């Protein structure tokens, strides 16, 4: 059997292509770029600086005596340096980004254009409220649609990301129990085994004891185990729905009923809201608090160190305890309720310095308005359709972790199909890099051995899905055919070869130092 390589020439999958090392270190049109500290130009600057009028003598011992340790680059050198570095990274603008549980979807450029409009991009949180009425109106409108889509009466806008939203939700629950006098007794939070790692970590951070809830054979919450652990010492449960196995919790109403009968609150991890937005309202399922990752469901930028946004929708029982500030309309415009003596008398406090991340709010509302209610519903439908298409096309060559029935937004495979091949999940993921694809999420959720979690999102076309599926099927065939070297040595064609990941984790080098004997100034 032969396949076609990227330039249309047939290749034989049974042989790993060997290529001579290039003389420059470059690979085709990809330049071999040095670290910025290894470049020439230590005696120059990319800008003209005025001659200082004083010699700094008044600084005393604070005058710098050694080189500053920064190279000087002209504008073209600077641009080329960062463009060359960017070419070493995968990006959603380059190809599918199949990370499961992360929802790496396309960020529409319209959103970016709106976020850069004067009045949004150049305002400051300490401006007088009278000068930012448009921004507050936008926050109020976004809050309205978040409440409408979730069926919840209140929303806290200030949390900066998913884990921050979890913190907000659990602190709100804690405040509610403190107000009722139950906090001293209710010190446990129940968390399923398949939960995102931030769930138990957040509960522990707030001061709760985490109790694990078992999972059934078909990947859902074990309701009997949950019921046996619910009691008057439980403050809340934290359930992700759809869950991290890519499945809808079909017993969600019973889970909610049992939780509320025990006097606990139902926290829902909303990381996977993208799979049900426009189709299911979490409030109708009995959810009391849920964070919404705007970068996952409403297309704001994901990663890069932030800043992000993770608003938390709240039930009527928890709404009075939401953190300040609140945006309210008093008939004469919008204002911020920030002080405990105002309407926020029961608020647990302030979660961050200001009012949330304005740029993310603009992007999210732009996404909502450009899609409309029918478009947001289609987002969920297409995300689920794409995931099930991948599951159907790969299930004959890879082993689906939960083969019975459809999945939701992500397809989950285990490593049982690799048994006897000497190829591991990690090896398979590294070989995907050689084929031009970012690996899927590996070894998560932990309840599935050798997990391979794939989330295509709704933004991928059938053509791109087929291209990804073709690569996965070809690699699966190579693994079964015994081409172990193709996997154990991968990646062969990446800028860097496979690292010793264990050593890198245990003994990371966090600071660059000049090579011994080098005349490069220390950074």
Secondary structure, 3 states (H helix, E strand, C coil): CEEECCCCCEEECCCCCCCCCCCCCCECCECCCCCHHHCCCCCCCCCCCCCCCCCCHHHHHHCCCCCCCCCCCCHHHHHHHHHHHHCCCCCCCCCCCCECCCCCCCCCHHHHHHHCCCCCCCCCCCCCHHHCHHHHHHHHHHHHHHHHHHCCCEEECCCCCHHHHHHHHHHHHHHHHHHHCCCCCCCEEEEECCCCHHHHHHHHHHCCEEEEECECCCCCECHHHHHHHCCCCEEEEEEECCCCCCCCCCCHHHHHHHHHHCCCEEEEEHHHHHHCCCCCCHHHHCCCEEECCHHHHCCCCCCCCCCCCCCEEECHHHHCCCCECEEEECCCCEEEECCCCCCCCCCCCECCCCCCCHHHHHHHHHHHHHHHHHHHHHHHHHHHHHHHHHHHHHCCCCEECCCCCCCCCCEEEECHHHCCCCCCHHHHHHHHHHCCCCCCEECCCCCCCCCEEECCCCCCCHHHHHHHHHHHHHHHHHHHCCCHHHHHCCCCCCCCCCCCHHHHHHCCCCCCCCCCCCCCCCC
